[in-house]
Amino acid sequence: MTENFRIAALAAFSLGVAPLAGCSSQDSIESKDESAESVAAKVAGAGIRPNPGRWEAQFKIVKMDMPDMPPELQAMFKEQLGKVETSISCLTEEEAEKAEEDFFRPPETKGDECKYNSFDISGGKIEADMTCADGDATQNMKMSGTYGPDAYAMTVAADGNMGEQKMAMEMEIQSKRVGDCDGSEG
């Protein structure tokens, strides 16, 4: 894991949820104690894909606890608590076709540091519990929410440590397809 992944793993992981937004609720995948790569392959094989178009996502940090972080960094993160950040993106047809390959694989990993303790996606609901470890850093991430072809709502929580530095974070994410891409997306 890189330092960026260890410091802001939840944020990086959470920002990747936009491609999940349009999953088909017809498919079902359930796994226990399985690598992130294996689960990502199952999701890709199931054809769970988002609808292409313009997506609007809102992110809100609802919990941030890093007791060993320098006070100025703690103040910066606390300032963000409860604030809603909005992101607009364009998901092309090509991106939608391969989005499921990358969503359930954490960013910036070699693929063998993370495993799903449990993973269940079915009937418009998702529940996942993932643990990542690299050297003296560990992170546990839990996702819980609902999804449909044009919208989703999710809570992502993470806790772990980077050596002796502990952290806990929780974020709420809501996203919806708001139409066709018009070229103004960020």
Residue, then its C-alpha position, 0 to 999 in steps of 0.5 A: m500500500t502506498e502512503n496515500f492509500r494508508i492515509a486516505a484509503l477510505a476517501a480513495f475507495s469511496l470516490g471509486v463508487a460512482p461506477l457502481a451506481g447503475c448496477s443491475s439488481q438481477d444479479s447476486i454474488e455472495s462470498k466469504d474470506e475471498s481475495a478482492e481480486s476474486v470478488a472483482a472477477k465475480v462481479a465482472g463475470a456477472g455483468i453488473r454494470p452502471n448505466p452510462g451518462r452524467w452522474e451526480a454524487q454527494f459525499k459527506i464525512v460523518k465521522m473522523d477520528m485520528p487521535d495520533m495525527p498532528p493537530e493541524l491535520q485533525a483540524m483540517f479533517k474536522e472542518q470537513l465533517g458534515k459538509v456535503e461535497t458534490s461531484i459531477s462526472c460523465l460515465t461513457e459507454e466504454e467506461a460503463e462496460k468495464a466499471e465493474e472490473d475495478f470497483f470492488r478492487p481497492p486502488e493502488t494495491k497489488g491485489d493480494e493485500c486485501k480480502y473480503n471477509s464477507f461480500d453480498i450484493s443482491g436484490g438492490k442491496i450491498e453489504a461488504d466487509m474488507t480487510c487490507a494489510d501491508g506491513d504494519a498498516t491494516q485497514n478494515m472497510k465496511m460498505s452498506g447500502t442500496y443500488g439500482p440502475d440509476a441511483y445508489a446510497m451507501t455508507v462506507a466506514a473504515d478503521g485501522n492503523m498505520g503502525e501506531q497511528k490509528m484512524a476511524m472514518e465514516m462517509e455517506i455517499q449518494s449518487k444518481r444518474v441525472g441525464d446524458c453527458d453534456g461535456s461540462e462534467g469535471 
